[in-house]
Amino acid sequence: MKILFGINLIQFQMIKKILLELTHFTIILVLLALMQHQDLLDSPLIRLEQMQTDGNFLHPFLWAFGVYFIVLVFRLIVNSIMRVIRKR
């Protein structure tokens, strides 16, 4: 069954899941950045210039990935438990 631009239903569902997970990662990234650096709300350009001079562009993504991974494992455990409960 073709939906749009030659993408079938299974591919569409997978794209939807990937976009949902990217949204979760982006939300975690923004929340962590705002919690760790409150000055991002006041003067984001100064913070970005400081990141550029220090050369630490990667650390926000590493922190966000770590938290995302922990949340992902928690979600998988909860989903597994819910499946077992529903089968009973």
N, C-alpha and C positions, 0 to 999 in steps of 0.2 A: 504494500500500500504506500503510494507516494504522497507526501504531504506538501513540501515546499522545497524547491530547488533540488529535487531528487533525493531528499532526506526521508528515510522511512521512519516509522514510529519508534523503533528501538533507538535509532541514532538521535532522534529528537529528545527522547527521555534521558539519554546519556548527556546530551548537551545541557539539558535543564539541570541535571544533578551537578555537573561541573560548574555551571554558573552559580548554583546555590552554594557550593563549597567555596568558590572564589569570593562570594559575598560574605560568607562567614569569616574567611581569612582577612578580608579587608576591614570588616568591623572590628575584629580583634586587633589588627594593626593600628587602626585609628584610636581605639580606646586605650591601648597600651601607650601610644605616643602621647596622648593627652594626659594620662595619669602620671607618666614619668616626667613630662616636660610641660608644665602649666604655661610657660611663656609662649608656647605655640599659638595660643589664642590671642595674645597681645601683639607679638611681633614674629610671625612665622618666617619672614625673610631673614631676620638676624639669625634664627636657629638654623636655617638652611645654609647660610653662609658659614656658620661655625662648623656644621657637618662637612662642608666642602673643604675648609681649611684643615680640619682634623683628619679628613679622609675616611671617616667611618660611616659609609653608606650602607654597609651590609648588616650591622648589628640590629637595626630595628626589625629587619626581615627574619633574622635568626631567632630573636625573642618571640616574635609573632608566630613563627612556625612551631617553636617549642610549646607555647600555650595552645595553639591550634591542635597540635598532636595530642596533648593531654585531654583537651575537650573531645577530640575525635574518639579516643579510646574510651572515655566515659560514655559517650553516646552509643558506641558499639556494644558496650557491656549492658547498658540500660535496654537497648533494642533486643539483645539476646534474651535477657530476662523476661521482657514483655512477650516475646514469641513463645517462650516456654509456658508462661502463665496463660496465654490465649489458647494454647493447644489443650489444656486441661479442661 
